[in-house]
Amino acid sequence: MTSRETPTAGVGRRARRLREARDRLYGTAVELFVEQGYEATTMEHIADRADVSRATVFNHFAQKAGILEEWGVRRRARVLEILRREHAEQRPVGERLRRYIGELATLNIDSRAETVVLMEASARFGQLLRDPSPERELARIVEDGVRRGEVRRGVDPAEAGSLIAAGYFAGVLRWTAADPEPFDLRERLDRMLDMILLGVLDAGGGPSAPPHEVRRP
């Protein structure tokens, strides 16, 4: 350590290097998954392509399925960052849910080849349908709606989050199951949200509003 370098600066530099190494390995792995398939790709392949030792790969990802989990985490983080920049927390709950699901749909559409491979692998080998994180993120949005009186009394935010997450994953898995695209993903997910929101949002005690009215509360 030089006279100018503080312990904090040294720790920060090491953390940055570790993060950069993890990012490089993650990008390499996703690239290989798309090129040759998830099952056909080994940790050795990832190490060779990234020009590092096999041990280095395992230092960052204890198992190959961990890269699938990282894929989902990074995608949701990108969406949450978009919503944060938009100050989406100030919007009505229905609009926030639509933006969250809509931005995920955009990511899937913009990288369809990647989504097809990694979504299927996540369903078969990862924690796609058991990871509670997506449900919790959606539940927090519904919970804000409960506090603001936008959600019908008696609605459990956790159950609503689980229902929306299940609808999202079911839609995406069907969309990735055929080539070319069997339907418009944004439209399918939008209709899914319409059906759920009609049973969740408070319509003022009167008859349920048509879907097009719920879309922009």
Beta strands, then each sheet from edge to edge (+ up, - down):
end
